């Protein structure tokens, strides 16, 4: 580890780039732009977009029709501000007037009538004029209609280019803070502006140090910093002492790192399987100095650039693609799953929306839930029955699912139906799914004869699987003699039954489990996921077909996992859902259920929480496919693995994880309304897995420094079952009098981490990347002695 402690913590820092890889040309352009913008004007055109026609169009702006409802449609002026990071728009509000929004707050841009509001409140003939700006978090979409098809294309193309550019360069956070600090916009910085700038970047310095830093950079003695003086200030500010120590230790060739020096670093510090060709490739890709590159050397700047890219990330870049065997039966995988997917908020009065399905699917969720009820004019609707949650048309949900199901992952999507509809509207549901989903809807087994096991995710690519009640056995598909039952009564889905069973009749007796009539047209769409009630392990073993699956309320599932751990793994396919008492859409801990082998552990995706962080961490690898292959010891019948009481077996692969939390970079201010408020960060390092491995440790807090805090604190974790372990970092703002506030977090499977010196990106509470922020750590996962 060997990093010196800093002497002046206000001094060390750099511009963080995000974890996306850069092409070599972009690196050179970035290097030149940094110098140009610091020695001349802080307002620079986004890289690669100089002279771009669409960008110029956005800067000039134009009138757009803003759509909120059928009766509220207003023409408003919109334009891109010349800082290239802000959209200005005309506002006629008297109170709470805000005329700008940051590109940083935008998640995506959708062309056409691809939002619920545009579909409801505009006509089909304006399809090519429409587009929507989708914001991060729960902020309402901005739905707009252009005056011509060409203008709509330019708006969408221009915004997408800026979004793509910002994701690559993370917006040069320091430059933006400099720009904000330059109050009179004269491209000079006074001492007062310098102190304001330091507060902007989350650093508290005393008056004396601020004057020393200013005087050192004011080489012209003019009382202001400009041109090369700002460049000198930037260099002092972005200097990272811990990188100096690492580089100097390994740069053994005339003060620089040769290809052989870099190879030794990769082999000995990063513990990578690397060759000299790999070292040369990194030099070619990340070295900024042509003379050093010509000698096959890497300078300190190139070394820092390498550490900040995906090769230097904590997350193994090989796991960004599908790398696991996808030819196993589908029940051999953990499947990313959502509960009450239609809800944007709580379970009592929150809005239902197609947008909730889109957000879940774009996060690689592969099992979504549809609570179906009779609607007006013969059209079924989806909402949380017997509550004040709003309703959304079933057919609109199916259209949204069809459009967005396979944009993030090409692997199968399970539609989990909770059916409360009458026969006629059930037939309508079946018709909508068949006509909208078309050939992608699985309507018969893939095999020519009755199967005995599930097909694989690979075989089911691009297909929709319906989970629900079925009138007969699956083998009826292959039988010509089976009577054609048009309708019959079946028991409710277990989740609906749980809700109804909690009710009592006028005599105080519990309501009986109700039955519903099921239409053949809907029943016939259920192939590999037939819902059945769980009547015990022995009954399931003797009577349950492989395609028959059960659902469990979280408390029942946890109880079964704790009391019958090794048995629960053998359930063919199981779905877990949150307790009905979670009216605020809170979440339960999914880890014990994964430990028990449950495949479909459904969470409330709309609710930011530690549980959702862990869920997204579990499914971060394998190409964001939404499918994670379970460890081998969880995939075969008769496994003796019990997460509650570990015994000797193939699951025990004792490891020791050494982690040194070295530093953090550019942590955001939490209280933007108080300019002098500076965070006091600390870092929690957590392991989630089997009970024996679950552990949490934390650093001390650093007072008044969110810009470049340094800890150099080391932790050790003993891990018995690494294949089920998840590593989580959480950065908090320490508060002695109340609960600490979350600054950022990151979570990943232990099997996906890279050893050595690594940067850790940080995410917001809602899972969005924090521009420029990150941790710098040293990790070593070793076989325990």
HELIX and SHEET records of a PDB file:
HELIX    1   1 UNK A   24  UNK A   39  1                                  16    
HELIX    2   2 UNK A   53  UNK A   60  1                                   8    
HELIX    3   3 UNK A  103  UNK A  105  5                                   3    
HELIX    4   4 UNK A  116  UNK A  121  1                                   6    
HELIX    5   5 UNK A  124  UNK A  129  5                                   6    
HELIX    6   6 UNK A  149  UNK A  169  1                                  21    
HELIX    7   7 UNK A  170  UNK A  172  5                                   3    
HELIX    8   8 UNK A  173  UNK A  181  1                                   9    
HELIX    9   9 UNK A  191  UNK A  200  1                                  10    
HELIX   10  10 UNK A  207  UNK A  217  1                                  11    
HELIX   11  11 UNK A  228  UNK A  238  1                                  11    
HELIX   12  12 UNK A  241  UNK A  250  1                                  10    
HELIX   13  13 UNK A  259  UNK A  268  1                                  10    
HELIX   14  14 UNK A  276  UNK A  286  1                                  11    
HELIX   15  15 UNK A  290  UNK A  294  1                                   5    
HELIX   16  16 UNK A  300  UNK A  307  1                                   8    
HELIX   17  17 UNK A  310  UNK A  312  5                                   3    
HELIX   18  18 UNK A  317  UNK A  320  5                                   4    
HELIX   19  19 UNK A  330  UNK A  332  5                                   3    
HELIX   20  20 UNK A  354  UNK A  362  1                                   9    
HELIX   21  21 UNK A  376  UNK A  378  5                                   3    
HELIX   22  22 UNK A  394  UNK A  404  1                                  11    
HELIX   23  23 UNK A  423  UNK A  437  1                                  15    
HELIX   24  24 UNK A  438  UNK A  440  5                                   3    
HELIX   25  25 UNK A  474  UNK A  478  5                                   5    
HELIX   26  26 UNK A  494  UNK A  501  1                                   8    
HELIX   27  27 UNK A  520  UNK A  523  1                                   4    
HELIX   28  28 UNK A  537  UNK A  543  1                                   7    
HELIX   29  29 UNK A  554  UNK A  563  1                                  10    
HELIX   30  30 UNK A  565  UNK A  568  1                                   4    
HELIX   31  31 UNK A  591  UNK A  595  1                                   5    
HELIX   32  32 UNK A  610  UNK A  618  1                                   9    
HELIX   33  33 UNK A  622  UNK A  624  5                                   3    
HELIX   34  34 UNK A  632  UNK A  634  5                                   3    
HELIX   35  35 UNK A  722  UNK A  724  5                                   3    
HELIX   36  36 UNK A  750  UNK A  752  5                                   3    
SHEET    1   A 7 UNK A 100  UNK A 102  0                                        
SHEET    2   A 7 UNK A  86  UNK A  89 -1                                        
SHEET    3   A 7 UNK A  73  UNK A  80 -1                                        
SHEET    4   A 7 UNK A  62  UNK A  67 -1                                        
SHEET    5   A 7 UNK A 142  UNK A 145 -1                                        
SHEET    6   A 7 UNK A 130  UNK A 135 -1                                        
SHEET    7   A 7 UNK A 106  UNK A 111 -1                                        
SHEET    1   B 2 UNK A 257  UNK A 258  0                                        
SHEET    2   B 2 UNK A 297  UNK A 298 -1                                        
SHEET    1   C11 UNK A 392  UNK A 393  0                                        
SHEET    2   C11 UNK A 381  UNK A 382 -1                                        
SHEET    3   C11 UNK A 367  UNK A 373 -1                                        
SHEET    4   C11 UNK A 413  UNK A 419  1                                        
SHEET    5   C11 UNK A 464  UNK A 468  1                                        
SHEET    6   C11 UNK A 526  UNK A 531  1                                        
SHEET    7   C11 UNK A 548  UNK A 553  1                                        
SHEET    8   C11 UNK A 574  UNK A 577  1                                        
SHEET    9   C11 UNK A 600  UNK A 603  1                                        
SHEET   10   C11 UNK A 333  UNK A 338  1                                        
SHEET   11   C11 UNK A 627  UNK A 629 -1                                        
SHEET    1   D 2 UNK A 487  UNK A 491  0                                        
SHEET    2   D 2 UNK A 515  UNK A 519 -1                                        
SHEET    1   E 4 UNK A 710  UNK A 719  0                                        
SHEET    2   E 4 UNK A 655  UNK A 665 -1                                        
SHEET    3   E 4 UNK A 769  UNK A 783 -1                                        
SHEET    4   E 4 UNK A 756  UNK A 763 -1                                        
SHEET    1   F 4 UNK A 695  UNK A 698  0                                        
SHEET    2   F 4 UNK A 681  UNK A 688 -1                                        
SHEET    3   F 4 UNK A 726  UNK A 733 -1                                        
SHEET    4   F 4 UNK A 741  UNK A 749 -1                                        
END                                                                             
